[in-house]
Amino acid sequence: MKKILLVLALTLGSQFVIAEEPKKQPETVKICVDVKDKAGQPVIDPKTKKPKQNCKEVKQHKKLEGTDVPVKK
């Protein structure tokens, strides 16, 4: 009887261990774009004397093999 309970506990316990796999975080890329004024010139930060930038974290998607990318006209 103890062996049956042990086998039953191991089979049920192993399913929960397999179901709790850690989820993989999507890969992100940091994209920075210069800020421009109305005339199209880059805005310069007075403290650092460098152009201001807007930065965002963007998910990087995988390109599927054999897919064609449509060309915009």
C-alpha positions as CSV (number, residue, x, y, z in Angstrom):
1,M,0.0,0.0,0.0
2,K,2.9,2.4,0.8
3,K,4.4,1.7,-2.6
4,I,1.2,2.5,-4.4
5,L,0.9,5.8,-2.5
6,L,4.5,6.6,-3.2
7,V,4.2,5.9,-7.0
8,L,0.9,7.9,-7.1
9,A,2.5,10.9,-5.3
10,L,5.5,10.8,-7.6
11,T,3.4,10.8,-10.8
12,L,1.2,13.6,-9.7
13,G,4.1,15.7,-8.3
14,S,6.1,15.3,-11.5
15,Q,3.3,16.9,-13.6
16,F,3.3,20.0,-11.4
17,V,7.0,20.4,-11.8
18,I,6.8,20.1,-15.6
19,A,3.9,22.6,-15.7
20,E,5.8,25.3,-13.8
21,E,8.5,26.0,-16.4
22,P,9.8,29.6,-16.2
23,K,8.5,31.8,-19.0
24,K,11.2,33.2,-21.2
25,Q,11.3,37.0,-21.2
26,P,11.1,38.6,-24.7
27,E,14.3,40.2,-25.9
28,T,14.1,44.0,-25.9
29,V,16.2,46.5,-27.7
30,K,16.7,50.1,-26.7
31,I,16.0,52.6,-29.5
32,C,17.0,56.2,-29.2
33,V,15.9,59.0,-31.6
34,D,17.1,62.6,-31.6
35,V,14.4,65.2,-30.7
36,K,14.0,67.8,-33.5
37,D,12.4,71.3,-33.4
38,K,9.9,72.7,-35.9
39,A,12.6,73.6,-38.3
40,G,14.0,70.1,-38.3
41,Q,17.2,70.9,-36.4
42,P,18.2,68.7,-33.4
43,V,17.4,70.2,-30.0
44,I,20.6,70.6,-27.9
45,D,20.4,70.1,-24.1
46,P,22.0,73.2,-22.5
47,K,23.6,71.2,-19.6
48,T,25.3,68.4,-21.5
49,K,25.7,70.2,-24.9
50,K,24.5,67.0,-26.6
51,P,21.3,66.5,-28.7
52,K,18.2,65.4,-26.7
53,Q,17.0,61.9,-27.3
54,N,13.8,60.0,-26.8
55,C,14.6,56.4,-25.8
56,K,12.2,53.4,-25.8
57,E,12.4,49.7,-24.9
58,V,11.0,47.7,-27.9
59,K,10.4,44.0,-28.1
60,Q,12.5,42.3,-30.8
61,H,10.4,39.9,-32.9
62,K,11.9,36.9,-34.7
63,K,11.5,36.8,-38.5
64,L,10.0,33.6,-39.7
65,E,12.0,31.6,-42.2
66,G,10.6,31.6,-45.8
67,T,8.3,34.6,-45.3
68,D,8.3,37.5,-47.8
69,V,8.2,41.0,-46.6
70,P,5.8,43.2,-48.7
71,V,7.4,46.2,-50.4
72,K,5.6,49.6,-49.9
73,K,5.0,51.5,-53.1
